[in-house]
């Protein structure tokens, strides 16, 4: 039991699970009756549950401990109580004495969320065989949503408002990812430079690390994460038009509390599909920030829009 969510578990004996909010009520009834009785109704499928999605409490959160200049997680996807294929070589509980054989089981975890994202990537590659892995990831990330089905912010299971450290760019939307408008692409050499900057690792013998590689946050990633900013910094990004000819985009910014975010230029015009345009993002600390914000991650975003596509990127800053 995590927060208000109820992950389903397989049981050897017939049983059920209840939320913690109902435990005291049930115990009170048991203690008050000489013959406490429970009834199990016929199961039914419940759809269109709201608000949804909600971030499971067991879901892995940020920051990225290996490289805080890259925001993790990238996205979130369905991963709670998923009806999934199950190996007949293993019982549903994996417990000694459980000799049942099933073809399906209800499972929760990253192992269930990951196939949703992987399948989305395969669909995108089928629709756009010329896209790189970086472009596919970009399409999935920039079209993800930070809102639930009711239009409000995605919440955590404990009732708090979730943010980029919980869901990255947001909950995936495969249909939107098919037509993202713009993508943040990155080459093999870009990743070699990133490895040089991040850990000083030369991953390819034919590509020696330069004396001063670009900062890790300069990787052309669909999100921006700045670790320990005290002053200002400028980040460079390049987008590729994968939409129609003659596209014109304007940017809208949501600034993290205590920081200004200036994108330059504020508009991008593309004459053709495949054309690339670069821009800068200047992030600067403004005024004094209270002590309680020190070593806290503050979130904002910037979004390129042409009236049809909304290419959104989260911006996360760790207060120094």
N, C-alpha and C positions, 0 to 999 in steps of 0.2 A: 504494500500500500504506500503510495507516494502522493502526498497532497490530497487532492480530491479525485485522483485517477485510480482505477482498479485494473491492474494488469491481470490477465487471465492465466492461470497455471493449470496444467494437467494434474489430476489426482488419481492415485491408485484406488482409493475408496471413493464412493459417491460423496460429493461435497460441494460447497459453494464458498464464495468469498464475499465479505461485506466491507463497507467502508468504515473507517474508524469512528465516524460521526454516529453510526448506528449501533456500535458495540455496546455502549452503556444502556441503551434502550432495550436491546435484546437480553442482556444480563439481568436487568431489572425485571423483565417479564419472566425469565426463567426462575428467579428467586421468589417471585410472587405467586407462582402456580405450583400445585402439587402434581400436575400432569402437563408440563409445557409441551406444546405441539407446534410443529412447523410444516408448512405446505409448500411444495414446489410447483409453480404454474408451468404451463407449456411454454417453451422458449419461443421467442419471436425476434425478428430482425428490426432494429431501430435505425432509421436513416435520417439524414438532415438534422443531425444533432447540432445545437448551437449553444454557446459560441464555439466555433471550430475554425481552424485547428488550435490546439493548446499544446504548449511545450511540456513534454514529460519531464518529471523531476530527475529521472535517471539518465537523461540525455547529456552527452558530454558537452561541456561549455568551454569558452575561451578563458583567458588568452592563450595564444600559441606560445607554449613555453620554450620551444626550440628556436623560433624566430618570431618575436613579437611584432616585427614590422610587416608581417603578413597576417591579416585577420583570419582567424579560424573560430568556429566552423565556417564553411563557405555558404551552405544552405541547410535547410531542414526539409524532411519529407516524412510521409506516414510511416510510423514504426511501432505503434502500440496496438496489441491484439490483432495481428495480421494473420489471416488464414493462409498458410503457406504449405508447399509440398514438403513431405517428411520422408526420410529414408526408412524403408521397411526393415532395414538391418538394425534399427534402434527402436526401443519402446518410446512411447510419448513422454514418459517421465525420466527415462534413463536410469531408473532405480532397479536394484536387485529384486527379483521376484515379480517384476512387471513384465509379463510375456506378451503383452498386446502388440499387434502389428497394425499400423495405420498408414495411410497414404498422405494424410494432411494433419496439421497441428496448428494451434494458435500460438504465435510467438511474438515477443516484443524485444526491441533493441536495435542497435545500429545495423545488425545483420538483416533486419527487415527494411529499414530506411534506405540502406545502400542499394538494394535491387531496384527500388523505384527510380533512384537517380541514374543508375546504370542503364536501365531500360530507356529512360529519357535521352541519355547520351546516344544510345544505339539508334533511336528513332531520328534524332537530329542528324547523325552521320548518314543515315539512309536518305534523308531528304536533302542533305547538303554534303555530298561526298567529298567536296573540295575543302571543307572546313577542317582546320587543325583541331587538336584536342583543346588547345587554349581558347580557340574561338567557340567551341561547343560549351566549355565551362563558362565562358563569358555570357553566352546566350541564356544559360540556365540561371546564372546569378543575377544578371541585370533585369530579368523579367520576373524574378521571385517577388512575392508580396509580403509586406510586414503587417498586413491587416487580416483580420479574421473574416468569416463569411458575413458577419453583421456590419462590417465596415469599421469596427473598432480595432485597437492595437491587439496583436497576438499576445496572449497572457501565458504566464507560467502556471503549472498545475497548483502551486501554492497561493495563487490569486494575485501575484505581483505582475507588473507589466514586463514583458520580455523585451530584449534588445539584441543588438548585433552579437554580443558575447554569448547569447543563447541560441540564436538561429542564423547568424551570419547575415547574408543578404535577404533572407526570408524563406518562406515556404514555396517550394517549386511549383511552376505552372507550365507544364509541358507544351500546351497549345500555344501559349504566348512565346515560349522559347523558340518555336519554329520560325517566327518572324520577329527577331529582336530589334531590327532597324540598324543598330550599330554593335560592333563587337570589339573587345580589347584582345588583340591577337599578340602572340609572343613566339619567337623562334627558338630553335635549339640553342643558338648562341646567346640569346637573352637569358636562358636558364643557366648556361655555363657561367655567365657573368654574375648572375644572382648567387650561384654556389660559391664563387670566388669571394663575393662580398659578405655572404652570410656566415660561412664557416671557414673561409680560406681554402676551400677544397678545389683542386684541379681535377675535374671529372673526366676530361678528355686530354690525352697526352699531346694531341695536335693543337690544343688551344691553351697556351699558358695564361695564367691569371695576370692581368695588368697590374701595375704598381698601385693604381688608385681606381679600383672598379666602382661602378655606380652603387649608391647606397641600396640596401635590400628593398626599401620601399619604392625604389625607382623601377622595379620589375613592373611591366605593363599589365597590372592586375586589375580586375573589375571592382576592387575595393581599395580603401586607403586606411592604413593603420600607422600611426606615429607614436613611437614609444618614448615617453619622458620628454615632452616638448616644453621648453622654457625659453620663450622668445618667438622665433618664427622659422619656418622652413618652406621650401617650394618643391612640389612634386610634379613630375612630368608624366603625361599620359598621351596615348595615341589611339584613336578609334578608326575603325574601317567601316565604311558604308556597305552593308549587305542588303539594303533596301532598294527603293526605286531611284532612278535618275532624278536629279534636281531637288534632292532632299535638303531641307533647311531646318536646323535644330537650334533651340535656345535653351539655356541652362537655368535651373532654379535650385537654390541652395537652402538647406536647413543647417544652421550653424550649431556646433556643439556649445553648450553653455560655457561662457568665459573665453571663447575663441572666435576669431573672424575667419571666414573661408571665402577667398576671392578667386574665382575662376576666370581665366583670360585666354582667349577671347570669350565673350559671353554668348556668341553665336557661331555656328559652323554651317557652311554651305558646301554641298557635294554636287558636283556636276554629273558624276557617273557612279555606277555601282563598282565597288572595289577600291574607290578612292580613299586615301587616308588623310586624316587631319590631326594635328597635335595641339595640345593646350596645356596650361599650367594651373596648378592649384596652390595658392599661397595660404598657409595656415599660420595664424599669429595669435599669441596670447594677448588678451585685452584686459587691462586693469588688474586689480587684485582679486584673487580667488580665495575663498574661505579655506581654513585648514582642513575641514572635513572632506574637501575634494582632492586633497593630496593623495597621490598613488591610486586615483580612481580613473576608470575609463569613461570618458564622456563621448556621446555619439551624436552624429549629424548625418547629412547625406547631400549629394548633388545629383540632379536628374537632367539628362538631355531629352528634350521632347520636340517632336515635329508635328504635334497635334494628333498623331496616330500611335506612335511608339513612345514609351516612357522608359528610358534607359537609366535605371537608378543604381547608384553606387553608395554604399555606406561609408562614412568617415568616422574613424574611432581614434581618439587621442588620449593617451595616458598623461595625466597631469603630473608634472615633475615636482 
